[in-house]
């Protein structure tokens, strides 16, 4: 009848007057396609009549592992055929990554629950142990992802299909991407095993029950006893026994590595490990978002953020606590901890075991590196131990605050084949370049880098690092970058607080170059104009060569801007119309030799010997160098003033770059604007260079440059 109705509404557009004979053929075709192959069972109807969920699972080869678990429980098998229920079935791939005892009853609800009625908290067949439902909105789109505990429902369209048991009761099936982890019963019944596996879920196990039974083999080498002792001493058992649904972070000790910091957790510190009224599993938690803890009030404000790091096998989940308005026992700052056992569902929420207490700042920088076994710091620690162990002494000398930039594991892996690794002197300089002998929280860096490049001296003699603010092209969030020794890195994890300062995790090892001179010139955000000028007359092509060594004095964009704004009779647009003169000026800045010249080496050379070879078409460059307040200045023979070296010793694979605050340029290098204005139209490329490379200049300068271009064209 459904087919007839559809045909009668559309027959005038589908077939022109088929008559009753055509209608009969259409009905016969529908019967053969839909009904006949299945012996009368209409599998494609939304009510799934007479089609049990057990059969659906049995016939899906991708659910064979889960079905084998069902087969071990004859009672459950009969229920799947005859009773109303909802099943969360993990795929075979989910079983491959699961370690532990799987409880099949924890994957079954004793009632039919359609997708739109999957509620926040649902009781399972496993002694009424609960699963939690999370709906997460997909960014940009108007759709949602649905999670059961930490497992995502994979196909929401198929999830809308309803099944019918043999007794005509409704059933639902949700295919999920992970096996649901269940907390076992502790004590005598833990050893019963049975058809549902060893991990039989206890009735109403709370977070406090986990602490009480912390010696269970379920926890492996992780010990919760010291935390339970501290909770009891502080009389805070109610935090873990209470009603409601929260997210708990429980710091553990390992049998071979006890920690004294647990004893510093007072009432506020313990409350700072609980996110109230939210059950957050790692797969669907809001990352990089400060979440208020129970310790968030007028006197103290503690937040916790989830942070993901790494990919594939190296993927890890961390949590970071941030404390403001500290009390006498707690210090302000950020503490990071790795989740070592995640997503333990309990009757009052979810529990994550972490490898150290949050909130408590108890390590110095050197100790934090040493104790982070297989963590974010571990490869950098190993690199220091192998190629510069004396650097540990530098970390521990002096009583003043410090800031250490720590390359992450991926960054260290990228330089394993570096030719510099066996050069102990070079590696010590590299390590010292990551150490700043002052306290630099990220907020201070952001303030000092707003509108300018913030620079700070490092423990390496006469070496600076340069912080800048950039915008993430995808998220449009402001990110902090740092450059040192020719390498530009992004700050991944800021403000890890220690007793003697801060640690910022970055994504590159500073001081070990991976770009040649041309590549560095092209990618450095403050050298855009010099790069574009070098593109004229193909000047930049030589900078790719590896047979020569280049020392390049490169004016930064603002240096060019300042030079032209001070000279009304000299115009950038006129300069760009003379590629031969542009090349002549650029050649003056480039030293070509069989070695590079660091600024410290130039400073130690006598003025008589500071005659540096440039290209064959240019006269040698004669310089004088002085050092003042840890900053270098140069003066060239033809110029009359000292020029500040804004950044020095930017290493490249085939040379070195020194960034200048003023170009090595004379007024006579450019024809006067009045004498060349009528020489013809300015090129399109010149306009593009002005627009593209003066974008960082004041707005009035850009308008002035364009106005001059237009006036030249009309002349």
N, C-alpha and C positions, 0 to 999 in steps of 0.2 A: 504493500500500500504506500510505503514511503516513496518507492520508485515511481509508482503511477502518479502520485501527487507532484513529484518533481517534474515529471514529463509533461503533465497537463499544464503546468505553469509556464513551461518554456518551449513547448513544441512548435509554436509559431516561429521561433527564432532558430531552432535547431534543425528541424526537418520540415520541409514544406508539405503539409497534408499527408502524413504517412498512413492515416486511417487506422482501423482496429487491427489490421494485419501487422503493421509496423509496431503498434503498441504491444502486441502479443510477443513478438520477437524480442523486444526490449526487456520485457518481464522475464522471459526465459533466460536471456543472457545474464541478467542480474542474479537469478537463482543459481546458474552454473558457476559464476565467479565467486559469489559471496557465501552461499549456503552449502552447495554440494560437496566441495572438497573437505569440509569439516564435519560431515555427518550431522548437520543440523545445528552445530554450535556456532553462533554468530560472534566470531572472535573480534571483529572490528567495531562492534557497537560499544558505546561508552559505558554501558552498565556491565559489560563483560559477563553476561548471563551464563551460568553453568561452567565457568572457567576458573578453577581454583588457582590461587597464587602459587601453590606447591608445584603445579604443572608448569607454570611460567618459569619458575626458577630451575626446575629439572631440565627444561628444554633449551636453556640458555647456556652455551658452553663457557661463557665468561663468568658464570656464577657457580661453576662446578665445585670449587673449594668450599664455598658456603653450603652448597647442597649436601656435600659429604658430611659436614657437621650436623646438618639437620637429620640425616639418615641415622646417625648414632643415637638419636632420641626418638624412639617409636611414638611416645606420647605426643611430642611436638609435631611429628609427621602427621598424625591423625588430626590434630588441631588445625594444621595448615589446610587440610582437605575439607574440614567440616565447620570450623568456627570462624566467627568474625575476628579479624586481626589486622595489624599493620606490621609489615616486615621491612627492616633496614638491612639490605643484602650487600655486603662488600664484594667488590670485584676480585678476580684472581690476582690481579696486580697488587691490590691492597694487602693481600695475605703475604706477598713476597717481601714487603717491607715491614711486616709486623713481627715483633718478637714478644713472646709471652704466651699466656694461656687465654685462649679466646672463649668467651662465654656466649653461647648462641642465644640463650634466653634473654640476654641483655639487648638483643637486636630485635625483639618482638614485643609489640604492644597488644594487650588483650582486647582491643576494640578497633573498629575501622575508623581511621582518622584521615580524611582527605587533605590535600595539600593546603587549602585555604583555612583549615582548622588545626594545622600543626601549631600547637600552643607552646608557650615559653618553657613549660616543664611538664613532662609526661612520664607516667609510671610504666615500667616494663614487666614482663613475666618473671624476671629475676628477682623474686622476693620484693617486688614493687620498687626496686631501685630506679632512680629517675634518670632520664636523659633530658638535655636542655636543647632547645631550638633557638637558633640565631638567624635572623634575616639581615643581610647586609646589602645595602644599595650599591649597585655597580656605578662607578664614577661616570659622569656624563650621560649615561643611559638611564632610562626610567624603569629598569628591571632590578630584580633582587636575586642574590645568591642565598640559598638556604643551607644551613649546617645543622647536623645532629651531633652534639658535642663538638668534636674536632673534625668530623667527616662531612664533606660537602655532598649534597644530593646532586648527582651528575647530570641528569637529563630531566629538567622540570616539565617539559612537554609530555614525556612518557610517564612522568609521575602522576599526571592527571588521570591516567587510565584506571578504571575501577574493575576489580575482579569479583567473582561470585564463588562461594564455596559450594560443595555438593548439596548442602542444605539451604542454598540460596541466601546465604549471609554475605554481606559486603566485605571486601578485603582490599587492602592497599599495599603496593610494593614501591619502595624507594631504593634505587641502586646508589650506593655511596662509595666514595673514593678511599676510605680508610676503615679498618676494623675498629669498632668501638672498644676502647680500653676500659676495663672494669676493675674496681678495687675489690680484692678478695675478702672473704670472711677470715677473721683472725681467730687463732686458737684451735680448738679441736676439729671443727668442721673444715678447716683449711686443708686438711689432709684427706678428705673424703673422695675427692675427684668425682668420678661418675661420668655419665654420658654427656653432661654439659661442660666438661673440662674442669681443670683444677681451680679456675678462677671464679668460683661461685660467689655471687655478690651478696653481701650481708644486707639485712634489713636496716635502713636508717643509719648507715655509717656516717658519722660527722667528721669534721676536721680534727676534733679532739680525739676521736677514736684512732685516727692515724698516729697521733702523737703518743697515745697510750701504748699502742702496739708497734712502736717504732723499731723493735728488734726483729720483726718479721723478715723472712728471707725475701719477701716482695721488694724490699728496699735495697737489697744487695749490700754494697759497701757504704751506702749513705746512712748516717746516724742522725736520728732526730732526738735522741735522749738529752743531749745538752740543751737543746731548745726547750724541750718539755720542762726540764729543771728550771730554766730561767723564767718560763711562763708561770710556773708554780710559785717561785720566789716572789714574783711581781703580782701574784694573785690575779692573773688575767685569763684564767681558764674560760671565763664567759665569752671571750672573743671568739673562741673556736667551738664552743658548744651551742651558741645562741641560734635563734631562729633567723630566717631571712636567707638570702642567696647572695654570696659574696665571692670575690676572688682572693685567695690566700697565697702568699709567697712564704714558704718555709725554708729558712737557711739550714743547710745540713753540714755536718762534719763528716770527713772520711776517716776511717780507722787509723790511717797512717799520717794524717795531717790535722791535728786538733787546732782550733782557733780560740783565742781568748776574747775576740771581739763580741762574741755572743753575750758575754757577761755585761756588756755595756748597753744592752737593749733594755731600757726602762719601759714604762707604760706607753709613753709617746712613741718610742722606737718600735715597739711591737705593733701599735696601731698603724704605724707607717708602712707595715707590710700587708695591709688589708685594703682592698678597693671595695667599698660597700655598694650593695644593691646592683651589682653588675657581675654576671658570670661570663668570664672572658677566656675562651680557648684560643690557643696560639694561631690557628689557621684563620680565624675570623676576628681577631682582636684589632682595635684601631692602633696602627703603628705610628710612632713619632708624635703621639698626642699625649700631653700631660693629663693624667687622670687623678682626681682627688682621692686621697686615702682617708681612713678614719681620723688620721692626725692632720686635719685641715681645719683650722679655726683661727681665732684672733691671735693667739700666742705663738703658734707654729703652723707652717704650711708645708706639707710634704706631698709631693705628687710622684707618680710612677708612670714611666713610658715604656711601651714595648719597642724593641729595636731588633730588626733582622739584619743579619750579616752573613755574607758568603752565599754560594750557590752550590747545588748538587750535594756531594758528600760533605763539603765544607760548610753547608748551611747550618747556622746556629741562631738561636733566639736568645736575646738578652733583655734584661729589664734595667732601667736606670731610675734611681730615685733622686729627686732634687729637693733639698731642704732649704727653706727660707725662714727667717726669724728664729734662729736656733735657741734651744735652751742650754743650760750649763753643761749637760752631758753630750749634746749633739752639736756638730759643726755644720755650718752652712756649706752647700756645695752639692756635687753630683757623685753618686756611687753607682757602679755598674756591676751586675752579677749575671752569670750565665744560668739559664734554665737547664738543669741536668736531668730532670724527669718531669715531664709536662703532662697537663691535661688529666689529672686524677679526679673523676667526678665523685662528689660526696653529697650527702643529703642537704647540706647548707651551702652548696656552691661548687667551686672547682679549686683544686690545689696544684700549685707548681712548686717543685723542689728546686732551690737555687744554691749555687756553690759557695756563697758567702752572704753575710748579712747586708742588706741595704741600709741606708741612712748613716751607718757608723763609718766615719773616716778614721782609719787606723793604720794605713800603710804609707810608707814613704815611696817615692817614685821607683827607686831601685828594687824595693821589696815587692811592689806591685808587678814589675816586670818578671821577677824571679818566680813568683807564686802563680802566675797565669799559665799553668800547664795546658798546652793544646788550645789556648785561647787566642784572642786577637793579638796580644803582645808577644806570643811565644816565639814566632819566627824571627822577630827583630831581636829578642833576647838571645836566641841562638846565634844570630849573625854577629852580634857584639862579642859573645863568648868565643866564637871561632876566629874572628878577624880583628878584634880590638878590645880585648878584655880589660885593658887599662882604662877604658872609658867608664867602667863601673866606679872607679875611684873618683872620676870627675863628677859623677852623679851624687856622690856622698860627701864631697868636700864643700865646705862653706855652710853657714847656718841660714843664709838668706833663701827666699822663695825661688822656685825654678819653674820653668815650663818646658816640657819635653814633647816634641812632635814624633809620634810613633807610627812608622809605616805599617800598614796591615799585612796580613799573611800573603795576600795576592801580590802586593807591591814588592815584598822581599823575594818572592818566587820569580818575579820578572827579571831580577838582576843576578840570578845564580850563575850566568855565563859571562858576567862582566869581566873585562880585562883588568879592572882595578882591584879585584878582590885580593890578589896576592901582594898588593902594594900597601903595607901596613901604615905607612905615613899618610897616604891618601885616604885610607879607610878611617883613620883616626880623625882626620879633618871632616870627613863625611858625617861621622857620628856626632862630633862637636857642633856641626852645623844644625843639628836637630835640637840642640839644647840652648835655651834662652835663660839668662840669669836674672829673671824677674818673673813676677806673677802676672800671667796674661789670661784671665778668663775671656771667654768668647765675646761677651758683651763689651768689654773694653776694646777688643780688637775691632769689633763692628763700629764702635764710636770713632776710633782713631782712623778707620779706613773709609769713612763716609766722605765721598768727594775727593779723596786723595789716596795715595798708596801708603799704607802704614808700614814703616820699616823698623826692625829691631835688631840690635847686635846679638850675635850668637857667641858661643864659647869658642868657636874657631876664630883665630886672630884676623881682625879686619874683615870678617864675613858677616853679612846681614841676611835676614830673610824679609820678604816683602809680602804683606797681606793685602788682599783686595776683595771687594764684594762683587760678585757676578750674579746674574739671574739664570736660574735653571730654565732651559728652553721649554721643558714639558710642564713642570709644575708651577713655573713662574715665581718660585720662592727664591729668596736671596740666599746664596751660598757663599762661604768664605773660601778663598783660594790662597795658597802660599807658594812663593817661589824662592828657591835657594840653589845657587850653583847651576843655574840653567835649567832646572827642572821645576815645572809647575804642578802643584798637587791641590787636591780638594780636601777640605776637612770633612771627614765622615762622621766621627763621633767626638763632639767637643766636651770640654769641661769635666773630664773625669778627675775628681778631686782627690788629692793626697795630703798627707800631713805637711809636706814641704812644697806644695805647689799644684800644678795642673798637668794633665796629659790630654793631648788632642790627637786622635787617630786620623791619619792622612792616607791617601791612596797611591803615593809614590815615595820612593827613596830619594831624598834631596841630594844634590851634588854628584850624581852619577848620570851624565847626560845620555839621552837616547835620540836626540835630534841633531841634524847638521845645522850649519849657520843659516842656510836659507830657510829650512823648516822652522827654526826658532823665530826667525824674522817674520815669517808668514803667520805664525800662530800667536805671537805675543800681542796682547791687546793694546799695549802702549807704543807699539812700533809700526802701526798701520801705515802711516804716511811715508816713513823711510822705505818700507817694503814696496809701496806703490811707486815711489820715485825710482827705486832700483829696477822696477819692471820696464821703465822707459829705456830704450836703447839696449835692452837685454843684459843689463849690468848684473842682475841677480843670478844668471845662469852659472857663473863661475863658482858660486858659493856652495854648489853641490859636490864639488870635486873633493876627493879624499887624498890626492897626491900632494896637496899643499896645506899649510896651516895658516889660518886667518886670525888676525886680531882686528876686530871691527868696532870702531867708535861710532855708535849709532845714536843720533839725536832722537829723543822721544817725541811723540806727537806734539805735546805742549811746547817743546823747545822750538819747533818750526813755527807754531802759531805765534809764540812770543816774538820771535825774530822778525816776522813780517809785520806784526801789528806795531812794532816800534819804528818802522821805516815806511813812511807814507809814499815815498817815491819808488819803493820796490814792492812788486805785487806777486803773489803766488801764481796767479793765472798766467802772468807773463813768463815767469820762471818755467812753468810747465810747457810753454810753447817752444822751448829751446832744449830738446833732449840731450844735445851735445854738451851744453853747459851743466845740465843736471848730472850727467855722467861724470863730468870733470869734478864736480863738487863731491859726489859720492866716492869717487876714487881716492880723494884726499883723506877720507875717513877709514880706508881699508889698508891694513898692513899685511903684506904677503911675504911669508918667510917659511923656513923649515921648522919653526917652533912658534909657540904662542907667548904672549907677554901679559902676565898678570900685573895688576896695578902695584902690588907690593914689589915686584921685580923692577918695574919701571921707576918706582920711587928710589930703589937702592942704586940705580945706575946714575953715573955722573952726567951732568948736562951736556958735556961734550959728546958722550956716546949715545945720547938720545936722539939719534938721527935714524928714523925708522923707514924701511923700504916700502913704498906703495907700488902701484902698478907701473908698468914700463912707460906709460904715457904721462905720469905725474911726477912731480918733484918729491923727494923724500920728506917725511913729516918730522919736523923738529919740535920737540916737546920739553916742557919742564913739569915736574910733578911735585906736589906737596900733600902732606897728610895733616889734617886738622880736625880734632874731636872725632877721630875714627872715620872721617870722611876724606875722600881723595878729591883733589882739584888738579886740573891740567891747564897749561898755558902754551899755546903754539906760537911760533916765532912771528907769524904774520898778524896774529890777533893781539889785542892789547889788554885783554882782561882774563882773569882766572875763571875757568868754567868748572862748575860742580859736576862730579861724576855721580849721577843719581843712583845707579846700580852698577856694580862692577863684578868682574870675574863670573859672568854667566857662561858656563862651560857648554860646549857643543862637541859633537863627535869629531869635527874637523877644525875646531877653532874655539875662539872665546869672544864674547861680546861685552863691551862696556857702554852703558847707556849714559848719554850726556844731557845736560840741561840747556845746552846751546849748540847749534851746529858750527862746524869749523868753516865759516863762510864770511866772505867780504862783500861789501856793497857792489864792488866792481864785477862780482861774479854774475850779476844780472843786469841786463839793459834797463835803463830807466823806463818807467811806464809810459811817459809821454813820447819817447822816441820809438816805441814799438807798438803803441796802441793801434796804429793804423795798418799794422803789418798783416792783417787778415783775421779771419774768424778763429776763435778759440775752439779746439777740438772737443768732440763729445767726450773723449777719454779724460781730458783735463777737467771737465765739469764733474764727471763721475768721481775722479780722484778727490776733488775738493769736497764734494758732498759726502763721500764715503769716509774720508780720513780726517775731516774736521768735525765729525759728529760729536767728539768729546770736547770740542772747544766751546767757548761761550757762544750763545746764540747770536749775539751781535756780530761776532767774527764771521760766522757762517753766512749771515745775511750780507755782510760787507763783501765777502769774497764773491758771492753770487751776483751781487749788484755790480761789482767791477767786471765780472764776466759778461753780464748783459750789456754794460756800457761799451765794452770792447767790441762786442758783436755789432752793436748799432753804429759804432764809428766806422 
